[in-house]
Amino acid sequence: MATLTDAERYRFDLQGFLVRRNALAADVVELLRDVCAQLDRPVAGTTVASQRFSGFLAAAPELRWLIDHVAVFDVVRELCGPNVRLDHSYGIQMLPGTTGLGLHGGGTPFDPAQYYVARGNRTHHGLVAVMWALVDHPEGTGFCCIPGSHKAAFSHPHGVDDLVVSVPLKAGDVVVFTEALTHGTLPWRAEHERLALLYKYAPGHLCWSEYTGWGSDVLDRCSPRQRLLLQPPSVGRHQPVV
């Protein structure tokens, strides 16, 4: 699993998301769950804030390893360009019966931070999300979206819930999606707790929120390629990631 195949590229352009199955082996998934269990996380609750945890890249090499994992590195490099950068990362935890973030995003109105443009036989993107499933996400729960909405010419209206589809995942699967896609979280109906890790990438000039920089506790522990992915947002002096 490296560069996008023609079928994957077509599927991503058509739907706005792509799933790569079994990107992580079962023993790796178990290891990552153990690592997350040792993090200083908030107590999972009903609010979105309690369902997210961040600041974990300094905690363990296994979590930094996902920054440029072979299953997604060439993909985000193609989608965001050679100056791609990791903008931010966080985890999602959800207890059975809780609800998450509602539908948001979409191709219209144009958002300079979250966009999808096709020009010159390639696509150009704002923020691109990579979500690693560390537990099974059954049909009808967890990540959902309106396929194709990243190219919608009209704003997302009320009364189109029938267009929302669930994206079931197995532990070890990874889903890549453009943030221009209308997406959200269905109520978590599984009997086990939801656990997923999100790494969000952007072209080198773009920053989602105020840039505060990655500290030495992260950078000093990263590989040279990972440090290139953690460069500050800029245009003129941004080094390409190879």
Buried (B, 14 or more C-beta within 10 A) or exposed (E): BEEBEEEBBEBBBEBBBBBBEBBBEEEBBBBBEEBBEEBEBEEBEEEBEBBBBEBBBBBBEEBBEBBBBEBBBBBBBBBBBEBBBBBBBBBBBBBEEBBBEEBEBBBBEEBEBBBBEEEEEEBBBBBBBBBBBBBBBBEEBBBBBBBBBBBBEEEBEEEEEEEBBBBBBBBBBBBBBBBBBBBBBBEBEBEEEBBBBBBBBBBBEBBBEEEEEBEEEBBEBBEEEBBBBBBEBBEEEBEEBE
